[in-house]
Amino acid sequence: MFLDLSYKYLIKKILFLFPPEMAHALIENFLYFMPNFLFINKFDKSTEITLFGEKMPSPIGIAAGLDKNCKSSSKYLSMGFGFSVVGTVMKNPREGNPKPRVIRLIDEKSLLNSLSFPSDGAMIILKRLKRLKKVKNRIIVSVSGLNEDEIIENISVFKDHCFGFEINISSPNTEDLKKFINPESVESIISKARNITDSPVLIKLPRVEDYNIYENILKTISKFNKIGIVIANTKPISDSRLKVGKGGKSGAPLINETLKILKYLRPKFKDSVIICSGGVSNFQDTRKLLEAGANAIQLYTALIYEGPGLARKINMKLKNSRLLS
Ligand SMILES: Cc1cc2nc3c(=O)[nH]c(=O)nc-3n(C[C@H](O)[C@H](O)[C@H](O)COP(=O)(O)O)c2cc1C
């Protein structure tokens, strides 16, 4: 409660005086150097879920992009998030697009970004990940690459150090990824991934108008064990405030579409793991997605607007609702 109020009335006001990426770096460094015991969260059994046969203490996870370089995931897990997606990791260090490339749309609680995978590179991130042994089973590593081999190389770098992988073939900021959005490419990537790891693999898909694309990809991945999808990445937009003129929108405006995609897919794919990402801001959104059959949920933008007490608040309401029991 104290944390929520101080975030709403003080910390957020100060942070929002800085450009988004600078505010992010400030928080990230603060969290990186804070000792873990300052973030104590006790999970209740009633918020536990099973994902690919393993227990996770909450269905609410951190979406890819918030902890691109594995500096703050352990703190997010201690704030009440059940799992955290580190990355998207690229093999080599990468600058990403020119700035400005993140913009806050405060009135609609959303963000625009055109980052295009800035990354410290796989080797530096691996070093940090190795320090998270205790929470290894709650870390998913998001990997991407400019071709299949790069994606697979990234998986082999991290394969003994995380719960599973999310393969990002959906960022609207990286043109090269479009070539992977078809069942043949997805099948080829998964087959190669399966040659090197038995860990869970999620394919993170873009927001598309034609839901047949989701359907065809889900049909293909159903042949494999421990494979699921994340629906969906940010919504492609054009905006001249971004240096490169286009990017992706995230946050509250996406929730209805996220729910719509899930409601379309779930009845057709009863047993597939479907994780939802896009617009989740509170318990109500979480409830709607879980009731419609989401296996888990990831969020990013709401944490910026609602603050570090968000997961704990949702977990508390989940506990009282008995939705998961
Ligand atoms: C600034 C920013 C950076 C992001 N970076 C990544 C990324 O590296 N990889 C990825 O798969 N998704 C990335 N995303 C997308 C998020 O993981 C998430 O799917 C999307 O923001 C929708 O969720 P939200 O509405 O809860 O933010 C990013 C989103 C934002 C806002």
The ligand as an SDF file (V2000), in Angstrom:
LIG
                    3D

 31 33  0  0  0  0  0  0  0  0999 V2000
    9.7730   -0.7000  -24.6890 C   0  0  0  0  0  0  0  0  0  0  0  0
    9.3510   -2.0850  -25.0680 C   0  0  0  0  0  0  0  0  0  0  0  0
   10.3010   -3.0260  -25.4510 C   0  0  0  0  0  0  0  0  0  0  0  0
    9.9230   -4.3130  -25.8260 C   0  0  0  0  0  0  0  0  0  0  0  0
   10.8800   -5.2280  -26.1790 N   0  0  0  0  0  0  0  0  0  0  0  0
   10.4940   -6.4860  -26.5050 C   0  0  0  0  0  0  0  0  0  0  0  0
   11.4630   -7.4660  -26.8210 C   0  0  0  0  0  0  0  0  0  0  0  0
   12.6700   -7.2350  -26.7610 O   0  0  0  0  0  0  0  0  0  0  0  0
   11.0220   -8.6970  -27.1830 N   0  0  0  0  0  0  0  0  0  0  0  0
    9.6930   -9.0310  -27.2320 C   0  0  0  0  0  0  0  0  0  0  0  0
    9.3520  -10.1720  -27.5530 O   0  0  0  0  0  0  0  0  0  0  0  0
    8.7590   -8.1160  -26.9000 N   0  0  0  0  0  0  0  0  0  0  0  0
    9.1320   -6.8690  -26.5420 C   0  0  0  0  0  0  0  0  0  0  0  0
    8.1830   -5.9550  -26.1900 N   0  0  0  0  0  0  0  0  0  0  0  0
    6.7500   -6.3530  -26.2130 C   0  0  0  0  0  0  0  0  0  0  0  0
    6.2840   -6.8240  -24.8280 C   0  0  0  0  0  0  0  0  0  0  0  0
    6.9480   -7.9920  -24.4470 O   0  0  0  0  0  0  0  0  0  0  0  0
    4.7720   -7.0950  -24.8170 C   0  0  0  0  0  0  0  0  0  0  0  0
    4.5050   -8.1990  -25.6500 O   0  0  0  0  0  0  0  0  0  0  0  0
    3.9610   -5.9160  -25.3020 C   0  0  0  0  0  0  0  0  0  0  0  0
    4.4760   -4.7240  -24.7630 O   0  0  0  0  0  0  0  0  0  0  0  0
    2.4890   -6.0360  -24.9160 C   0  0  0  0  0  0  0  0  0  0  0  0
    2.3590   -6.1460  -23.5160 O   0  0  0  0  0  0  0  0  0  0  0  0
    1.9740   -4.8850  -22.5730 P   0  0  0  0  0  0  0  0  0  0  0  0
    0.7570   -4.2550  -23.1800 O   0  0  0  0  0  0  0  0  0  0  0  0
    1.7360   -5.5080  -21.2320 O   0  0  0  0  0  0  0  0  0  0  0  0
    3.1350   -3.9710  -22.5860 O   0  0  0  0  0  0  0  0  0  0  0  0
    8.5520   -4.6680  -25.8010 C   0  0  0  0  0  0  0  0  0  0  0  0
    7.6020   -3.7370  -25.3900 C   0  0  0  0  0  0  0  0  0  0  0  0
    7.9800   -2.4580  -25.0170 C   0  0  0  0  0  0  0  0  0  0  0  0
    6.9370   -1.4830  -24.5680 C   0  0  0  0  0  0  0  0  0  0  0  0
  1  2  1  0
  2  3  1  0
  2 30  2  0
  3  4  2  0
  4  5  1  0
  4 28  1  0
  5  6  2  0
  6  7  1  0
  6 13  1  0
  7  8  2  0
  7  9  1  0
  9 10  1  0
 10 11  2  0
 10 12  1  0
 12 13  2  0
 13 14  1  0
 14 15  1  0
 14 28  1  0
 15 16  1  0
 16 17  1  0
 16 18  1  0
 18 19  1  0
 18 20  1  0
 20 21  1  0
 20 22  1  0
 22 23  1  0
 23 24  1  0
 24 25  2  0
 24 26  1  0
 24 27  1  0
 28 29  2  0
 29 30  1  0
 30 31  1  0
M  END
$$$$
